[in-house]
Amino acid sequence: MSVAMAQQRIRIVVAKPGLDGHDRGAKVVARALRDAGFEVIYTGLHQTPEMIVNAAIQEDADAIGLSILSGAHMTLFPRVMELLRERRAGDIVVFAGGIIPEGDIAPLKAAGISEIFTPGTSLEAIVTWVRDHVRPRGVPA
Amino acid sequence: MSNDERRKDFTTLSGLPVKRLYRSADLADVDYDRDLGAPGGYPFTRGIHPAMYRSRLWTMRQFAGFGAPEDTNRRFHYLLEHGQTGLSVAFDMPTLMGRDADHPLALGEVGREGVAVSSLADMEVLLRGLPLDRTTTSMTINAPANVVLAMYVVAAEKAGFPRQALGGTAQTDMLKEFIAQKEWIVPPQPSMRLIQDMLVFGTRELPRWNVISISGYHIREAGATAVQELAFTLADGIAYVQAGIDAGLEVDAFAPRLSFFFDCHVDFFEEVAKFRAARRMWARIMRERFGAKDPRSWWLRFHTQTAGVSLTAQQPMNNVVRTTLQALAAVLGGTQSLHTNSLDETYALPTEEAVRLALRTQQIIAHETGVADTVDPLGGAFFVESLTNTMESAAGAYIRRIDELGGMVRAVEAGYPQREIAEASYAFQQQLERREKVIVGVNEFVVPEEQPIPILRIDPQVERRQIERLREVRTNRDARRVEQTLAALRQATEQGDNTMERVIDCVKAYATLGEICDVFRAVYGEYREPAII
C-alpha cells in the first residue's frame, strides 16, 4: 500500500478538553494535519474527557490530538487515557500539546500519552511524528 | 555601499509592505490639524491628554489571579507594596464560564488559570484589606460579568466602600469572546441584552466605573493581525455604543466610560501606528457616526498588555527583552495603563520574582529612559505617520465589510471574524515554518539543551478546599431567600426587565455564580460554537 493510501485511512480527532478557549494551536495543527492528507475531526471547545472519548470511538479514530492551555492537563489527560482503556480503545494513539511544564511530561507519558508537543514545535515536526507513529487501528505499526 | 537588500520584500508582522525609505512625499495628503491635531485635541492621534505622561504616568497594572481567593489577595497586597498602582483580577476558567467549582466541567480547572470565585464569600476574601476607594480594579470577566460585578459591588459595600466610590472596569466584552477568547454562556443576542442591562446600571449607579473594556487583546492572541485586531475591536465598540443607544441611553451619558484594551506585539512601529490610528478612528466614529458631543466620548482610552503569544518556551530569558520592547511601544503609543508579561508565562502562571521583574521593566521605562518626558515623541516621523494612515485605511475597509454584514453581532453569528483570524494564524504559522519570519530561539538561533526555570505550582488542594467552602456557603445560607431571589431573577429575565438589581439580590443571598448563570442558561439557552478550522 502506498504511503498516501495509508494516510488517507488515518483518522484523527483533534480535541480541546477543559474550559480554556485558547484554540489557535489546536486549529492550526488540525489544519496542518488535514493539509498533510489525514482525515481530521475537530471537536470544538470545552469538551469533557467523556465527550472526547465518545467522539473518538464514534468517528473510528486512529489517533487523538489533545490541546490544553489552562493547566488542567494533569487531571484531564490521564482521565482521557483511563476512559479509552475502559472502552477497550486503549490502542488509539494519543498525542498532546499546550502549556505543559517540563516536569509534567514524564508522568503524562507514563499515563499513556505517546507524545507531548510544547510551545514552539513546528507543524512539520508534528506531522512527521504522526506519520511515523500512527497507523490505522488493527494494522501493526 | 551595495544597494542589494537582505530580502525581496519587507513587511510588518501583519504583512503590511514596508518601503526602504519614507519621505515628506508620503505624507502629502496629511493635514496636521485635521489628521493629527494637538495632543488632547481632536482627533487625538497624538494622545488624549495635552501633557500625557508629564502630568501622570500610565497605571502599572499587573494582571493576577490564581488558586484560592486567599492566594490572589496575598499577591495583590504584594503588588501594591511594590509600587503597582492598580489591580487586575484574572479569574479561573470555571468562573469565566459561569460554573461553580464543584461542577463536573470544572474538574481540574479550579484556581489553575486564575482565581476561583463561586460566590460572594469568595469575593469577600479576594478583596480583604484592599483600599478599594484609592485603587482601581480591573476584572477580566465577560460572560458572567453581571454576576461578578454584583459580587464586587456587594462585597465592597459590606467592607464600607459605597458604590459611588468604586473605580475600575469589568471587561464585559462578549463579542470578542465569541470571536476569540471563547468563554461564553448564552448566545450573542441575549449576551448583548445582558450587556445593555449593565450599561444602564453602570451609567446610573457607578459613576467611576468603566462599563465595558472593548478588547482587542484576545483577538490578537488568537492569531489576528494588527489590522484585524484594530478593526474588529473598533467594530465591537460600534456594536456596544449602538446597544447603549438602543437601550435608551444618551450616547454622551455612557460613551466616556467605555475603555479599550489592546495587545502590544513585537513589531515595534506597527504597534505604535496601531495605537495612534485607533485613537483617530474612534474619535471620528464617535463624533461623525454617533454624533457624540462630549470630547470625553471621543477619547479612546486604553489598557495594553504585552503579547503573551510572542513569548517563547525556548530560552525564556529572551522574553524579558521582548516584553521590554513591547512595553516601550505601548508607552510610545500613548497607553493609559500597562501590563507587562513575565518571562515564565509559556510554562505556567508567573512566580512572584518573575512578576516583580515585569513590573520593574515598566518602572525603568517610566523613570530612567526619559521616553515619558515629552508627548508622542514619534509623531511626525514619516514612517510612523505613513503606517498610521495605512493601519487606518486597512482597518476601515474591514469595518465597512462588517457594516455590510449587518454589524458585528451578525458578523459573529456568520463566523466572519472567526474565519479571518483562523486564516491569518495559519498563514503566519506557515511563514514561520518557511523561516520567512524569525523567532529567536524557536526557528533560528536554537540551542539544543536548556536550563529549566522555576515555575509556579498551583496546590492541587485548592480545588478541594474551594469545593468545601462552596458547600459551607450552601449549608449556611437561607435557602428560601436563595430560591426567591433566583425566581425573581428568572421572572425579570423572561419579562425583559433590567436584571442587574435582581442579580444583586441573588448575590446578597449567597446564591452561587453557577446557580445565577443557570437562570440565564434556562431562559436563553447555551451557546454552541460552530467548529471552524
Interface residues (C-beta under 8 A of the other chain):
Chain A: V14 G18 L19 D20 G21 H22 D23 R24 K27 V28 A30 R31 A32 R34 V40 Y42 T43 G44 L45 H46 T48 L69 S70 G71 A72 H73 M74 T75 L76 R79 I99 P101 E102 G103 T118 P119 G120 S122 L123 E124
Chain B: M93 P94 L96 M97 R99 P104 L105 A106 L107 G108 E109 R112 E113 E177 A180 Q181 K182 E183 E221 A222 G223 V309 T312 A313 Q314 T346 Y347 A348 L349 A422 S425 Y426 Q429 Q430 L432 E433 I439 G441 V442 N443 P452 I455 I458 P460 R528 E529 P530 A531 I532 I533
